[in-house]
């Protein structure tokens, strides 16, 4: 007897699964090495789910009769300043879909697409777009739903479809009327504008210099450290494996207040921005922090997080040290006035050197305050040598906010 598949709207508890599906949706041609999960920390990828629940966001989950989640489909609007890979215009949502590998080929993609098209039809949205690698077998499914090529983004094809109630091409006439012009609709457009309170939780390590208690009048510089993907979880001791918390654990005299939070198992730093800034505020409120000397650093997933947090809160940091991370060059203007010292290994096969090179190049082109060190023989671990370098801390302390 065929398995019963249900399609339901995504709930808040489904967000970690949506991140898993975002990773699963990234196509890797046969014979090529698999992508690192750190890719989800890149702003150009994380923006597909960052701050999920914004106006226009829609997501649906395919579940088995036992309640097991099998796949998902998402729809999000982008704007010209921050386009997605399949961006067409600011009124056309971009679709993203993924099915768990062991459940592909069972018609789940068709069910998800049909539900998405039904919801788009009901909302009076006339078209939808997506981005797909031309070698991806899902191309056939998209073509069945009326998607046609309208452009290219890098090596991926941008496709667009007119919305039909059933989704299947030719099943009925597409919607061309606007919401205002459709007299038979039982829905009307509304907007929610409401202030809400968000609860955030993070485990973290706090280092206070050995002289903190003996110098009660002194305000101390602070470093916020973001670890890589391997230290995520619920055992905060894992955070001591690399970087600033490892050094602080070995040297009680380390002359900074150091905050080293732990990212939850199914999360990424892009999802924890509110929690990170709340943590920083909490430590500033309870300890003698010099607000003009607050520094930000991170490695790998944390390197991406450091770049992104710097761009989100550019006036907060006296200096930033991203290690083997990266960010889209278009965000360079937001951080050009922050002193930045970036590091990367030339032989990195997890996060390519180009990830740092492109944002550093963009910063230099607009007169940004950036230094860049490439270790010619280093692979992914470019952080051990960096954090062991005393010159780094001298450089940090040479910078303060005016």
C-alpha positions in Angstrom: 0.0 0.0 0.0 1.5 3.4 -1.0 2.7 5.6 1.9 0.4 8.5 2.8 2.2 11.8 2.4 0.7 15.0 4.0 1.7 18.5 3.2 1.3 21.0 6.1 2.4 24.6 6.7 5.8 24.9 8.4 5.8 25.8 12.1 8.4 27.6 14.3 9.7 24.2 15.4 10.4 23.3 11.8 13.1 26.0 11.3 16.1 23.7 12.0 14.7 21.2 9.5 14.3 24.1 6.9 18.0 24.8 7.4 18.8 21.1 6.9 16.7 21.2 3.7 18.5 24.4 2.5 21.8 22.5 2.7 20.2 19.5 1.0 19.0 21.8 -1.9 22.5 22.7 -2.9 23.4 20.6 -5.9 26.7 18.8 -6.1 27.5 17.2 -9.5 28.4 13.5 -9.4 32.1 13.0 -8.8 32.7 16.4 -7.1 33.5 16.6 -3.3 30.5 17.3 -1.1 30.0 20.9 0.1 30.9 21.8 3.7 28.0 22.7 6.0 29.8 26.0 6.7 28.4 27.2 3.4 25.1 27.8 5.3 26.8 30.6 7.2 27.5 32.6 4.0 25.2 35.6 3.8 24.2 34.8 0.2 23.0 31.4 1.4 21.7 32.2 4.9 19.5 35.0 3.6 17.1 32.4 2.4 16.1 31.6 6.0 17.5 34.5 8.1 14.7 36.1 10.2 12.2 33.6 8.9 8.6 34.7 9.3 8.9 38.1 7.5 6.0 39.4 5.4 5.5 37.2 2.3 7.4 34.1 3.7 5.7 30.8 3.1 7.0 27.2 3.8 5.4 23.8 3.7 6.6 20.5 5.0 6.0 17.0 3.6 5.4 14.5 6.4 4.7 10.8 6.5 1.7 9.2 8.2 4.0 8.7 11.2 4.9 12.4 11.3 8.4 12.0 9.9 9.5 15.1 7.9 10.5 14.2 4.4 11.1 17.4 2.6 10.2 21.1 2.4 9.4 24.0 0.0 9.9 27.6 0.8 8.9 30.9 -0.8 10.5 34.3 -0.1 10.5 37.7 -1.6 13.8 39.5 -2.2 14.6 43.0 -3.2 17.0 44.5 -5.8 19.5 45.4 -3.2 19.6 41.8 -1.7 18.5 39.5 -4.6 18.4 35.7 -4.4 20.1 33.6 -7.0 16.7 33.2 -8.8 15.7 36.8 -8.4 13.4 38.2 -11.1 11.7 41.1 -9.5 10.6 42.3 -6.0 7.0 41.0 -6.5 7.9 37.5 -7.6 8.8 35.1 -4.7 11.7 32.7 -5.1 11.0 29.0 -4.5 13.4 26.6 -2.9 12.7 22.9 -2.5 14.5 19.8 -1.1 13.6 16.2 -0.4 15.6 13.9 1.9 17.7 11.7 -0.4 16.1 8.4 0.7 12.7 9.7 -0.1 13.3 11.1 -3.6 11.5 9.6 -6.6 8.3 9.1 -4.6 6.3 12.0 -5.9 6.9 14.2 -2.9 8.3 17.0 -4.9 5.1 17.1 -7.0 2.9 17.3 -3.9 5.0 20.1 -2.5 4.9 22.1 -5.7 1.1 21.6 -6.0 0.6 22.9 -2.5 2.9 25.9 -3.1 1.1 26.8 -6.3 -2.3 26.5 -4.6 -1.2 28.9 -1.9 0.3 31.4 -4.4 -2.9 31.2 -6.4 -5.0 31.9 -3.3 -2.9 34.9 -2.5 -3.2 36.3 -6.0 0.5 36.1 -6.7 0.8 35.7 -10.5 4.3 34.3 -10.9 7.1 32.5 -9.1 10.9 31.9 -9.8 13.7 29.6 -8.8 17.4 28.9 -9.5 18.6 25.5 -10.5 21.8 23.9 -11.8 21.0 22.7 -15.4 22.4 19.3 -14.5 19.9 18.8 -11.7 17.3 16.1 -12.5 14.7 18.4 -10.8 14.7 20.4 -14.0 12.1 18.0 -15.5 9.8 18.5 -12.5 10.0 22.3 -12.8 9.3 22.2 -16.5 6.1 20.2 -15.8 5.0 23.1 -13.6 5.5 25.6 -16.4 8.9 27.0 -15.4 10.9 28.4 -18.3 14.4 29.8 -18.4 14.6 33.6 -18.1 18.3 34.1 -17.3 21.5 32.8 -15.7 23.1 33.5 -12.3 26.6 32.2 -12.4 26.3 28.6 -13.6 22.7 28.2 -12.5 19.6 28.8 -14.6 17.0 31.3 -13.4 13.5 30.0 -14.2 10.0 31.6 -13.9 6.5 30.2 -14.1 3.0 31.6 -14.2 0.9 30.5 -11.2 -1.9 28.0 -11.9 -4.2 26.6 -9.2 -3.0 23.1 -9.8 0.5 24.0 -10.7 0.6 21.6 -13.6 1.2 23.4 -16.9 -1.9 23.6 -19.1 -4.2 22.5 -16.3 -6.0 25.9 -16.3 -5.4 29.5 -17.2 -2.8 31.4 -15.2 -3.8 34.2 -12.9 -3.2 37.6 -14.4 -5.5 39.7 -12.3 -4.2 41.7 -9.4 -5.5 41.1 -5.9 -7.5 44.4 -6.2 -9.0 43.5 -9.6 -10.3 40.0 -8.7 -13.9 40.4 -7.5 -14.4 36.8 -6.6 -11.6 36.4 -4.1 -12.6 35.6 -0.5 -9.4 37.1 0.8 -8.2 40.7 1.2 -4.6 42.0 1.8 -3.7 42.9 5.3 -0.5 43.8 7.2 0.6 42.8 10.6 2.5 45.5 12.5 3.1 44.3 16.1 5.9 44.4 18.6 6.9 41.1 20.0 9.3 39.9 22.7 11.8 37.1 21.7 13.4 34.8 24.3 17.0 33.8 23.4 19.3 31.3 25.1 23.0 30.6 24.7 25.5 28.7 26.7 28.9 30.5 26.9 32.3 30.5 28.5 33.3 33.7 30.3 36.9 34.5 30.9 37.9 37.3 33.3 41.6 38.3 33.5 43.4 37.2 36.7 43.8 40.8 37.7 40.1 41.7 37.2 39.3 41.6 41.0 42.5 43.3 42.1 42.0 46.3 39.8 38.4 47.3 40.6 38.6 50.7 38.8 39.9 49.3 35.5 37.7 48.8 32.5 38.8 45.9 30.3 38.8 45.2 26.6 36.4 42.4 25.5 36.7 39.8 22.7 33.6 38.0 21.4 34.7 34.7 19.9 32.6 32.6 17.5 33.6 28.9 17.0 33.3 26.7 14.0 30.6 24.2 13.1 32.4 21.3 14.9 31.9 22.8 18.3 28.1 23.2 18.1 25.9 21.3 20.6 25.0 21.3 24.3 28.5 20.7 25.9 30.0 24.1 26.3 33.4 22.6 27.1 33.7 21.7 23.4 34.2 25.4 22.8 37.7 25.3 24.4 39.0 23.1 21.6 40.2 26.0 19.5 40.9 29.7 19.5 40.4 32.3 22.2 38.8 30.1 24.9 41.6 27.6 24.5 44.1 30.3 25.1 42.2 31.8 28.0 42.0 28.3 29.6 45.8 28.0 29.4 46.6 31.5 30.4 44.6 33.0 33.3 46.4 36.3 32.7 45.0 36.7 29.2 44.3 40.5 29.3 40.8 40.5 27.8 37.3 39.7 29.0 36.5 36.9 26.6 33.0 35.7 25.7 32.8 32.4 23.9 29.2 31.3 23.2 28.2 27.9 21.9 26.0 27.7 18.9 23.2 25.1 19.3 23.5 21.8 17.4 21.0 22.6 14.6 21.8 26.3 14.2 24.3 28.6 12.7 25.6 32.0 13.8 23.4 33.7 11.2 20.4 32.4 13.2 21.8 33.5 16.5 22.5 37.2 15.9 19.8 38.4 18.3 21.1 36.1 21.0 24.8 37.2 20.4 24.0 40.8 20.8 21.8 40.2 23.9 24.7 38.2 25.4 27.1 41.0 24.7 24.7 43.5 26.3 24.3 41.2 29.3 28.1 41.0 29.9 28.5 44.8 29.4 25.8 45.4 32.0 27.4 43.1 34.7 31.2 43.4 34.1 33.6 46.3 33.7 33.9 46.3 29.9 35.5 49.2 28.1 32.8 50.0 25.5 35.4 51.5 23.2 37.4 48.3 23.0 35.0 45.5 22.0 36.5 43.1 19.4 35.0 40.4 17.3 36.6 37.3 15.9 35.7 33.8 14.7 36.9 30.8 12.7 35.3 28.9 9.8 31.6 29.0 10.5 32.5 31.6 13.1 34.6 33.5 10.5 31.5 33.9 8.4 29.6 34.8 11.5 32.2 37.5 12.3 32.0 39.1 8.9 28.2 39.1 9.0 27.9 40.4 12.6 30.3 43.1 11.7 28.1 44.1 8.8 24.9 44.0 10.9 26.4 46.1 13.7 29.3 48.1 12.2 29.4 50.7 15.0 29.9 48.2 17.8 33.4 46.8 17.0 36.7 48.5 17.5 38.3 45.8 15.3 37.3 42.5 13.7 39.4 39.3 13.0 37.6 36.8 10.7 39.5 33.6 10.0 38.8 31.3 7.0 35.4 32.8 6.5 33.9 35.1 3.9 31.1 37.4 2.8 29.6 38.8 -0.4 31.5 41.8 -1.7 28.3 43.9 -2.0 28.4 44.3 1.8 31.8 45.9 1.8 30.5 49.4 2.1 28.9 48.6 5.5 32.2 47.6 7.1 34.7 49.7 5.2 35.5 51.9 8.3 36.1 48.9 10.7 39.7 47.9 11.2 39.7 44.3 9.9 42.5 41.7 9.8 41.5 38.6 7.9 43.4 35.3 7.8 43.1 32.3 5.5 45.1 29.2 4.5 46.1 29.1 0.8 45.4 25.3 0.6 42.0 25.4 2.5 39.8 22.7 0.9 36.9 23.4 3.3 36.4 27.1 2.8 38.2 28.2 -0.4 40.7 31.1 -0.1 38.5 33.0 -2.6 35.9 33.4 0.1 38.2 35.8 2.0 39.8 37.2 -1.2 36.6 38.5 -2.7 35.5 40.6 0.3 39.1 41.8 1.0 39.4 42.9 -2.6 36.1 44.8 -2.4 37.2 46.5 0.7 40.5 47.6 -0.7 38.8 49.0 -3.8 36.7 51.4 -1.7 39.5 52.3 0.7 38.5 50.0 3.5 40.7 49.6 6.6 41.7 45.9 6.0 44.7 43.7 6.3 44.9 40.2 4.9 47.3 37.4 5.8 47.4 34.2 3.7 49.4 31.2 5.1 50.9 29.6 1.9 51.1 26.1 3.4 48.0 26.1 5.6 44.9 24.1 4.9 41.7 24.8 6.8 43.4 25.3 10.2 44.6 28.8 9.8 43.5 29.8 13.3 46.1 28.1 15.5 48.9 30.2 14.1 46.8 33.3 14.1 45.7 33.1 17.7 49.2 32.2 18.9 50.6 35.4 17.3 51.1 38.0 20.0 51.2 40.7 17.3 47.5 40.1 16.8 46.6 41.2 20.3 48.9 44.2 20.1 47.1 45.1 16.9 43.6 44.7 18.5 44.5 46.9 21.4 45.8 49.6 19.1 42.3 50.2 17.9 39.4 51.7 19.9 36.2 53.5 19.0 36.4 57.3 19.0 
